[in-house]
């Protein structure tokens, strides 16, 4: 008889999103073995896919692909893999032989439970146990949950799992779903819970789920993963879930074996890859939004949290559930390209800068290290000095040019007197109404889309000078980026604008953008470097 509470570890399945399935043979074998030693009842080993298996991948074509990784299969444990209800051709699936997996988890989207169940029944006919995952369970109405329970009763699977796909649930949401399913689902069907940590509630909701059902007669399954590894905000962590179940519900998971798995295998992945709670994934949970939309905005636009929230909020509820990148891109552009009538501001700036040597002070370290030499250059000419996206001590600026709202906010708090005194050139993605002493400029006058890092502040400032018809500029502090962020800037506390830490990629693209800008420029062609720069062709 199955234990009333069972823990299912999904590291090797949910973690596929993080490592593109390539855990490596040693990690797959080792994680399975350590979870077995830890007495985890259900071990999810990866996915079944239509493509041929590649060594070291947790994507398997057929169950026998897993045999090489199951060095010590425990007959008292259940080894499972997952399939998307419509993405695996069951003609590849052989009859169950007991040598590798014991069960298959079938995940289906809201509104497709009938089709998902049909897939599960075909799997059962081949001798495998079947677990069902009702993705985005939060979307089900009370009536739909009752219908889901009755359909499951007919299918008689091992379990049905509630899935908080977008990490959007609160306690009352989980209570509504559990109450209905527990009432209408046969006791022979275990009830499971798979949570996501978008709102830092994954572990709390897992505990609440267990508490709600622990006193009753229904057996339950709790999903977790080592270090919470999983797509986006990740999951409940196996180590926390096991410790909680040991302490409060009489379970006997071996925490030493779990820690061994983390020390031996997970430290490498946690250092090389990112997952877990962050503000962007909170936004996904807040709006029940597919994480691919978040990833798109981060990867393609390095969108700030505020802008991301506004973009996602502007999507319809149905568009948030999918990831239509054309719609998302149009909403992003709409958000960033707020119309402003900047004709007067541009005319005034053109008149003020005309005939002067424009000097851009970028925030690289060289702006401080060579400050006295730069100031001598400025004092020997009729210059207009522009701070680029940051204010530094020791300079008398005429203008400050801001591309990013976080840098604008930081400058106002880090250098309040300097900030108030300087004229500020503000792009329309930051605000739509200028404050006193500000020139509000259309975002589209300073950017050129098509580049991943198109909003680099120095490049944007040069594009704007080209738009104004300014003939040239001198630049200081346009150093290039170090792999250690705090070594790149004169002020190490400046908010980072490169969310993925790809400093080498950033350097190379800025260099290419700079070369293109100089090649295409009609007006702002003469660029002088006052300090050494990675982007100066003469230095490379």
NORKA-V617238 format. One record per pair of residues at least 24 apart in sequence whose ideal C-beta (glycine too) atoms are under 8 Angstrom apart, sorted by the first residue. I is the first residue (numbers start at 1). J is the second residue. Records with the same first field share a line. If there is no record, write none. Layout:
# NORKA-V617238
I: J / J
This chain:
# NORKA-V617238
2: 41 / 190 / 219
3: 41 / 219
4: 214 / 218 / 219 / 220
5: 210 / 214 / 219 / 220 / 222 / 245 / 249 / 251
6: 41 / 42 / 190 / 219 / 220 / 221 / 222
7: 40 / 41 / 42 / 221 / 222 / 224 / 238 / 241 / 242 / 245 / 251 / 253
8: 40 / 41 / 42 / 43 / 44 / 80 / 192 / 221 / 222 / 223 / 224
9: 35 / 40 / 42 / 43 / 44 / 224 / 225 / 226 / 238
10: 44 / 194 / 223 / 224 / 225 / 230 / 235
11: 35 / 44 / 225 / 226 / 229 / 238 / 266
12: 43 / 44 / 45 / 46 / 58
13: 44 / 45 / 46 / 47 / 58 / 81 / 82
14: 225 / 229 / 230 / 231 / 234 / 235
15: 58 / 225 / 229 / 230 / 269
16: 46 / 47 / 58 / 59
17: 230 / 231 / 232
18: 229 / 230 / 231 / 269 / 273 / 275
19: 269 / 273
21: 46 / 47 / 57 / 58 / 59
22: 56 / 57 / 58
23: 56 / 57 / 58 / 265 / 269
24: 56
25: 55 / 56 / 68 / 69
26: 265
27: 265 / 268 / 269
28: 56 / 58 / 69
29: 69 / 71
30: 261 / 264 / 265
31: 226 / 261 / 265
32: 69 / 70 / 71 / 79
33: 71 / 72
34: 257 / 258 / 260 / 261 / 264 / 265
35: 238 / 257 / 258 / 261
36: 72 / 73 / 74 / 77
37: 254 / 257 / 260
38: 242 / 253 / 254 / 255 / 257 / 258 / 261
39: 252 / 253 / 254
40: 77 / 238 / 242 / 253
41: 77 / 78
42: 77 / 78 / 80 / 103 / 221
43: 77 / 78 / 79 / 80
44: 80 / 81 / 82 / 105
45: 69 / 70 / 79 / 80 / 81 / 101
46: 81 / 82
47: 81 / 82 / 83
48: 81 / 82 / 83 / 88 / 92 / 93 / 104
49: 87 / 88
50: 87 / 88 / 89 / 92
61: 92
62: 92 / 93 / 94
63: 93 / 94 / 97 / 99 / 100 / 101
64: 94 / 99 / 100
65: 100
66: 100 / 101
67: 99 / 100
70: 100
73: 99 / 100
78: 102 / 103 / 129
79: 103
80: 104 / 105 / 129 / 131
81: 105
82: 106 / 107 / 133
83: 107 / 119
85: 109 / 112 / 115 / 116 / 119
86: 112 / 115 / 119
90: 119 / 122 / 123 / 126
93: 123 / 126 / 128
94: 126
95: 126 / 127
96: 126 / 127 / 128
101: 128
102: 128 / 129
103: 128 / 129 / 130 / 131 / 158
104: 128 / 129 / 130 / 131
105: 130 / 131 / 132 / 133 / 161
106: 130 / 131 / 132 / 133
107: 132 / 133 / 135 / 163
108: 132 / 133 / 134 / 135
109: 135 / 136
110: 134 / 135 / 136 / 137 / 139 / 140
113: 147 / 148 / 151
114: 151
117: 151 / 152 / 154 / 155
120: 155 / 157
121: 155
124: 157
129: 157 / 158
130: 155 / 157 / 158
131: 157 / 158 / 159 / 160 / 161 / 192 / 221
132: 157 / 159 / 160 / 161
133: 161 / 163 / 192 / 194
134: 160 / 161 / 162 / 163
135: 163 / 165
136: 163 / 165 / 166 / 288 / 321
137: 162 / 163 / 164 / 165 / 177
138: 164 / 165 / 166 / 168 / 169 / 173 / 177 / 288
139: 288 / 321
140: 177
142: 176 / 180
145: 177 / 180 / 181 / 184
146: 180 / 184
148: 181
149: 180 / 181 / 183 / 184 / 185
150: 184
152: 185 / 186 / 189
153: 184 / 185 / 186 / 189
156: 186 / 188 / 189
157: 189
158: 189 / 190
159: 189 / 190 / 191 / 192 / 221
160: 185 / 189 / 190 / 191 / 192
161: 191 / 192 / 193 / 194 / 221 / 223
162: 191 / 192 / 193 / 194 / 209
163: 194
164: 193 / 194 / 195 / 196 / 202 / 205
165: 196
166: 196 / 198 / 284 / 285 / 287 / 288 / 289 / 290 / 291
167: 195 / 196 / 197 / 198 / 199 / 201 / 202 / 232 / 233 / 281 / 284 / 285
168: 198 / 199 / 285 / 286 / 287 / 288
169: 195 / 201 / 205
170: 199 / 201
171: 204 / 205 / 208
174: 205 / 208 / 209 / 212
175: 208 / 212
178: 209 / 212 / 213
182: 212 / 213 / 216 / 218
185: 218
187: 217 / 218
190: 218 / 219 / 220 / 221
191: 218 / 219 / 220 / 221
192: 220 / 221 / 222 / 223
193: 220 / 221 / 222 / 223
194: 223 / 235
195: 223 / 235 / 236
196: 230 / 232 / 233 / 234 / 235 / 285
197: 228 / 233 / 234 / 235 / 236 / 276 / 277 / 281
198: 232 / 233 / 277 / 281 / 282 / 284 / 285 / 286
199: 282 / 285 / 286
200: 277 / 282
202: 228 / 233 / 234 / 235 / 236
203: 236 / 237 / 240 / 241 / 244
206: 236 / 241 / 244
207: 244
210: 244 / 245 / 248 / 249
214: 249
226: 258 / 261 / 262 / 265 / 266
227: 262 / 266 / 269 / 270
228: 275 / 276
229: 266 / 269 / 270 / 275
230: 275
231: 275 / 291
232: 275 / 281 / 284 / 291 / 294 / 295
233: 275 / 276 / 277 / 278 / 281 / 282 / 284 / 285 / 291
234: 275 / 276 / 277
279: 305
280: 305 / 308
283: 308 / 309 / 312
284: 312
287: 312 / 313 / 315 / 320
288: 317 / 320 / 321
289: 315 / 320 / 321
290: 320 / 321 / 322 / 323
292: 323
293: 320 / 323 / 328
296: 323 / 325 / 328
297: 328 / 332
298: 499 / 500
299: 452 / 500
300: 329 / 452
301: 332 / 455
302: 453 / 455 / 497 / 498 / 499 / 500
303: 332
304: 404 / 405 / 406
306: 405
307: 332 / 335 / 336 / 405 / 429
310: 335
311: 335
333: 449
335: 429
336: 428 / 429 / 443
337: 428 / 429 / 442 / 443 / 444
338: 428 / 429 / 432 / 443
339: 428 / 442
340: 428 / 432 / 440 / 441 / 442
342: 428 / 439 / 440 / 441 / 442 / 445
345: 434 / 439 / 440 / 441
346: 441 / 445 / 467 / 468
348: 439
349: 425 / 439 / 468
350: 468 / 469 / 470
352: 384
353: 384 / 465 / 468 / 470
354: 470
355: 382
356: 382 / 383 / 384
357: 381 / 382 / 383 / 384 / 472 / 473 / 474
358: 383 / 384 / 386 / 465 / 470 / 472 / 473 / 474
359: 383 / 384 / 385 / 386 / 473 / 474 / 475 / 476 / 530
360: 386 / 388 / 401 / 458 / 461 / 462 / 473 / 474 / 475 / 476 / 478
361: 385 / 386 / 387 / 388 / 392 / 395 / 397 / 476 / 477
362: 388 / 389 / 390 / 457 / 458 / 475 / 476 / 477 / 478 / 479
363: 388 / 389 / 390 / 392 / 477 / 489 / 490 / 491 / 494
364: 477 / 478 / 479 / 480 / 488 / 489 / 490 / 531 / 533
365: 477 / 479 / 487 / 488 / 489 / 490
366: 476 / 477 / 479 / 531 / 532 / 533
367: 392 / 395 / 476 / 477 / 490 / 531
368: 392 / 394 / 477 / 490
369: 531
370: 476 / 530 / 531
371: 395
373: 530
374: 476 / 530 / 531
377: 474 / 530
386: 425 / 461
387: 422
388: 457 / 458 / 461 / 477
389: 457
390: 489 / 490 / 491 / 494
391: 415 / 418 / 419 / 422
392: 477 / 490 / 491
397: 422
398: 422 / 423
399: 423 / 424 / 425
400: 424 / 425
401: 425 / 457 / 460 / 461 / 464
402: 426 / 427 / 430 / 457
403: 427 / 429 / 430 / 446 / 455 / 457 / 460 / 461
404: 430 / 455 / 457 / 495 / 497
405: 429 / 430 / 431
406: 495 / 497
407: 457 / 494 / 495 / 497
410: 493 / 494 / 495
414: 491 / 493
425: 464
427: 460
448: 513
451: 509 / 512 / 513
452: 505 / 509
453: 498 / 506 / 509 / 510 / 513
454: 513
455: 497
456: 510 / 513
458: 510
459: 510 / 513 / 514 / 517
462: 514 / 517 / 524 / 527
463: 517
465: 523 / 524
466: 517 / 521 / 522 / 523 / 524
468: 523
469: 523
470: 523 / 524
471: 523 / 524 / 525 / 526
472: 524 / 525 / 526 / 527 / 528
473: 524 / 526 / 527 / 528
474: 527 / 528 / 529 / 530
475: 527 / 528 / 529 / 530 / 531 / 533
476: 529 / 530 / 531
477: 531
478: 529 / 531 / 533 / 535
479: 531 / 532 / 533 / 534
480: 507 / 510 / 533 / 534 / 535
481: 506 / 507 / 534
507: 534 / 535
510: 535
511: 535
